[in-house]
């Protein structure tokens, strides 16, 4: 007699682990949680290097949210440090705060503008457009051509492999512009890094007698041998449907790590390189984890056209292809698609958690 599960959940990142825990705690459901990687946590996974330095394996992941119920939920599974994220851009040997603020503009122009003068300057250089159509339009309509070319054009082109004029406006719309000296990257109410690391957070989320975890496994290899009532899928939606309409485009990343014999390599956790080098940024996790160690580990991030899917590409043609898959997904009454890859939509970590909590509420009300 085969073991029976209420839910098969594909993917052990934020979406999959959060909804698994909710289904167990609140509805006493039995869960089989499957992931093709050899670890839980998805792209938010962190681990220790051979030198004992805790680092985030798949790039910088800073948790931030203004959704109180998301923050309150995760508080039950981890403690948080008080890290607040800062980013700088390195251009021609000089560094500038990102997002653009008064310091950025004064340093670039060699000025000493007041807050009011910054606003007046931007009003004179911003490009007035009849319609904001793409990622470039968003930036030039706020800060003009010089700041766009210095900080956004090269970085965006490297990251996406596509010119900003071909990308949807949403790519740059979420980046604020400030008239004062505020150099914190996010504006959310809550922010931090799990005090014991993301991996421990995910361990705590799935630490339940009703959850069975299977790693190093493609769900398609076992789905015919598992008995379950419903499926929650967080992987690439085109893969679920065997690429019946063709492969969706994704942007991938390659990471190159280096241990450095100094306490800190750079002044903040993330330094962007919009115009120089093949990599887009250097990440130094110690700033975020606040770990005490005589050495540090840096990670160079290289955007790639192929490889593990990280980012759905925000183009109209890609959206049109996804819409065909979404129509197929809507026909399946016992399958739920959630997460960045399954919904072909950029989600921050808090948005992934919120989506999982909201879907659980829908499921609970349907019981």
C-alpha positions in Angstrom: 0.0 0.0 0.0 1.5 3.3 -1.1 1.9 6.1 1.4 -0.7 8.8 0.8 -0.1 12.6 1.1 -2.6 15.4 1.1 -0.2 17.7 -0.8 2.8 17.2 -3.0 4.8 20.4 -2.9 7.5 21.0 -5.5 10.2 23.3 -4.4 11.6 24.0 -0.9 12.2 27.7 -1.2 10.1 30.3 0.6 6.9 29.6 -1.3 7.0 25.9 -0.8 8.2 25.7 2.8 5.9 28.5 4.1 2.8 26.9 2.7 3.9 23.4 3.8 4.2 24.6 7.4 0.8 26.4 7.3 -1.0 23.3 5.9 0.5 21.2 8.7 0.0 23.5 11.6 -3.4 24.8 10.8 -5.0 21.9 8.8 -3.0 18.9 9.9 -2.2 18.0 6.3 0.4 15.5 5.3 3.0 16.9 3.0 5.7 15.5 0.6 8.1 18.3 -0.1 10.4 17.7 -3.1 13.3 19.7 -4.4 15.8 18.9 -7.2 18.7 20.6 -5.4 20.7 19.0 -2.6 19.5 21.6 0.0 16.4 23.4 1.2 16.0 27.2 0.9 16.0 27.7 -2.8 18.0 30.8 -3.9 18.0 32.1 -0.3 20.2 29.3 0.9 23.3 30.2 2.8 26.2 28.0 4.0 29.7 28.1 5.5 32.7 28.2 3.3 35.7 25.9 3.9 37.2 28.8 6.0 34.1 29.0 8.2 32.6 32.2 6.6 28.8 32.2 6.4 27.7 33.4 2.9 24.7 33.5 0.7 25.4 31.0 -2.2 23.1 32.5 -4.8 23.6 36.3 -4.4 22.5 38.9 -1.9 19.2 38.2 -0.1 18.1 40.9 2.3 14.7 40.3 3.8 12.5 43.4 3.9 8.8 44.0 4.1 6.1 46.4 5.2 3.6 43.5 5.6 3.3 43.1 9.3 1.7 39.7 9.1 4.5 38.4 6.9 7.1 39.6 9.4 5.1 38.3 12.4 4.8 34.8 10.8 8.5 34.5 10.2 9.3 35.8 13.7 8.0 32.4 14.9 10.8 30.6 13.1 13.9 32.8 13.5 15.5 35.7 15.2 16.7 38.7 13.1 19.7 41.0 13.2 19.2 44.7 12.7 21.0 44.9 9.3 19.9 47.7 7.0 21.1 47.4 3.4 23.3 49.9 1.6 24.5 49.7 -2.0 27.2 51.8 -3.7 28.1 52.0 -7.4 31.7 52.1 -8.5 32.3 54.3 -11.6 35.7 55.3 -12.8 37.3 54.7 -9.4 34.8 56.6 -7.4 31.9 55.3 -5.4 28.3 56.7 -5.2 25.3 55.7 -3.1 22.5 53.8 -4.8 19.6 54.6 -5.1 20.5 58.1 -6.3 20.4 60.7 -3.6 21.8 64.1 -2.8 25.3 62.6 -2.1 25.3 60.8 -5.4 24.5 63.9 -7.4 26.8 66.2 -5.5 29.7 63.7 -5.9 29.1 63.2 -9.6 28.7 66.9 -10.4 31.2 68.2 -7.8 28.5 70.3 -6.3 27.1 71.1 -2.9 23.4 71.1 -3.6 20.9 71.5 -0.9 17.8 69.2 -0.8 15.8 71.9 -2.6 18.6 72.4 -5.2 18.7 68.7 -5.9 15.0 68.7 -6.7 15.4 71.8 -8.9 18.3 70.2 -10.7 16.4 67.0 -11.5 13.4 69.1 -12.6 15.7 70.8 -15.2 17.3 67.6 -16.6 14.5 65.1 -16.5 13.1 64.2 -19.9 9.5 65.0 -20.4 7.8 62.1 -22.3 4.3 61.8 -23.6 4.3 58.2 -22.3 6.6 56.1 -20.1 6.9 52.9 -22.1 10.0 51.0 -20.9 12.7 50.8 -18.3 14.8 53.6 -19.8 11.9 55.9 -19.9 11.2 55.5 -16.2 14.7 56.6 -15.3 15.3 59.5 -17.8 11.9 60.9 -16.9 13.0 61.1 -13.3 16.7 61.9 -13.4 17.7 62.7 -17.0 20.2 61.3 -19.4 23.5 61.7 -17.5 22.4 59.8 -14.3 20.7 57.2 -16.5 23.8 56.6 -18.6 26.1 56.6 -15.5 24.3 54.3 -13.2 21.5 52.4 -15.0 22.1 51.8 -18.7 25.2 49.6 -18.5 24.2 47.8 -15.4 20.7 47.0 -16.8 22.2 45.9 -20.1 24.7 43.6 -18.4 22.1 42.1 -16.0 19.4 41.4 -18.5 21.4 41.1 -21.7 18.8 43.4 -23.3 18.7 47.2 -23.8 16.5 49.0 -21.3 14.3 50.3 -24.1 13.2 46.7 -24.7 12.4 46.0 -21.0 9.1 46.7 -19.2 8.9 49.8 -17.1 8.6 47.7 -13.9 12.3 46.9 -14.1 13.3 50.3 -12.9 10.1 51.6 -11.5 10.7 50.2 -8.0 14.0 52.1 -7.6 13.5 55.3 -5.7 15.1 58.7 -6.2 15.9 60.8 -3.1 16.6 64.5 -2.6 18.2 64.0 0.8 21.2 62.0 2.0 19.3 58.8 3.0 21.5 56.0 1.7 19.6 53.0 2.8 18.4 50.9 -0.1 15.0 49.9 1.1 12.1 51.9 2.6 10.2 49.0 4.2 9.1 48.9 7.9 11.0 45.7 8.7 14.4 44.6 7.5 17.1 42.2 8.5 18.9 38.9 8.1 18.1 35.7 10.1 20.4 35.8 13.0 21.4 32.1 12.6 21.2 32.2 8.8 18.6 31.5 6.2 19.3 27.7 6.3 18.3 27.5 9.9 15.1 29.4 9.2 14.1 26.9 6.5 15.1 24.0 8.8 12.7 25.4 11.4 9.9 25.9 8.8 9.9 22.3 7.8 10.6 20.8 11.2 7.2 19.1 11.5 6.2 15.5 11.8 3.8 15.9 8.9 6.4 17.0 6.4 8.5 14.5 4.5 11.5 16.0 2.6 13.0 14.5 -0.5 16.1 16.3 -2.0 18.1 15.6 -5.2 14.9 14.6 -6.9 13.0 15.9 -9.9 9.3 15.6 -9.0 8.6 14.1 -12.5 10.7 11.1 -11.6 8.5 10.2 -8.7 5.1 11.6 -9.4 3.7 8.4 -10.8 4.7 6.5 -7.7 3.3 8.9 -5.1 -0.3 9.1 -4.0 -1.5 12.6 -3.3 -4.6 14.7 -3.5 -3.3 18.1 -4.6 -0.1 19.6 -6.0 1.6 22.9 -5.2 4.2 23.8 -7.8 6.9 26.5 -7.5 9.1 25.5 -10.4 9.3 26.9 -13.9 5.8 26.8 -15.4 7.0 25.9 -18.9 8.8 22.8 -17.5 5.6 21.7 -15.8 3.8 21.7 -19.2 6.8 20.0 -20.9 7.5 23.2 -22.9 4.4 22.6 -25.0 4.4 26.2 -26.2 8.2 26.6 -26.1 10.7 27.6 -23.4 10.1 30.8 -21.5 13.2 33.0 -21.4 15.0 33.3 -18.0 18.1 35.2 -17.0 20.6 33.2 -15.1 23.7 34.0 -12.9 27.1 32.6 -12.3 28.9 33.2 -9.0 32.7 33.4 -8.5 33.8 33.3 -4.8 37.1 34.3 -3.3 38.4 34.3 0.3 40.4 37.4 1.1 42.8 37.7 4.0 41.3 40.9 5.5 38.4 41.5 7.8 36.4 43.4 5.2 37.0 43.9 1.4 34.6 46.7 0.7 32.7 49.3 2.7 29.2 47.9 2.1 27.6 44.5 1.3 27.0 45.2 -2.3 29.0 47.2 -4.8 27.6 47.6 -8.3 29.8 48.0 -11.4 27.5 49.6 -14.0 30.2 50.4 -16.6 33.3 48.3 -15.7 34.1 44.6 -15.7 32.0 41.6 -16.9 30.4 41.1 -13.5 27.6 43.3 -12.3 28.4 43.5 -8.6 30.6 42.2 -5.8 28.8 40.9 -2.7 30.4 40.6 0.7 28.0 38.7 3.0 29.8 39.5 6.3 28.3 43.0 6.2 24.9 41.3 6.3 25.5 38.5 8.7 27.7 40.6 11.0 29.9 37.5 11.5 33.2 38.1 13.3 36.0 36.5 11.3 39.6 37.5 10.5 39.0 36.7 6.8 36.2 37.6 4.4 34.5 36.1 1.4 33.6 38.0 -1.7 31.4 36.9 -4.5 31.4 38.3 -8.1 28.1 38.0 -9.9 28.0 37.3 -13.6 24.7 37.5 -15.5 24.2 34.6 -17.9 21.8 33.9 -20.8 21.6 30.2 -19.9 21.7 28.1 -16.8 19.6 27.8 -13.6 16.6 30.1 -14.1 16.7 33.1 -11.7 14.8 36.0 -13.3 11.8 35.9 -15.6 12.5 38.4 -18.3 10.1 41.4 -18.3 9.4 41.7 -22.0 6.0 41.8 -23.7 6.9 38.8 -25.9 7.8 36.7 -22.8 4.6 37.8 -21.1 2.5 36.8 -24.1 4.1 33.3 -24.0 3.6 33.0 -20.3 -0.1 33.9 -20.7 -0.6 30.8 -22.8 0.8 28.7 -20.0 -1.2 30.5 -17.4 -4.4 29.6 -19.4 -3.4 26.0 -19.2 -2.6 26.3 -15.5 -6.1 27.7 -14.8 -7.7 24.5 -16.2 -6.1 22.4 -13.4 -8.3 22.5 -10.4 -6.1 20.5 -8.0 -2.8 22.2 -8.9 -1.6 25.5 -7.5 1.1 27.6 -9.1 3.0 30.0 -6.9 6.3 31.8 -6.9 8.6 33.6 -9.2 9.1 30.8 -11.7 5.7 29.2 -11.6 3.9 32.6 -12.0 6.7 34.1 -14.2 6.8 37.2 -12.1 9.5 38.9 -10.1 8.9 38.4 -6.4 10.9 39.7 -3.5 11.2 37.2 -0.6 8.5 38.9 1.4 6.2 38.8 -1.6 6.9 35.0 -2.0 6.0 34.5 1.7 2.9 36.7 1.4 1.8 34.8 -1.7 2.1 31.5 0.2 0.2 32.8 3.2 -2.5 34.1 1.0 -2.8 30.9 -1.0 -3.1 29.0 2.3 -5.9 31.2 3.3 -7.7 30.4 0.1 -7.2 26.7 0.6 -8.3 26.8 4.2 -11.5 28.6 3.3 -12.2 26.0 0.6 -11.9 23.1 3.0 
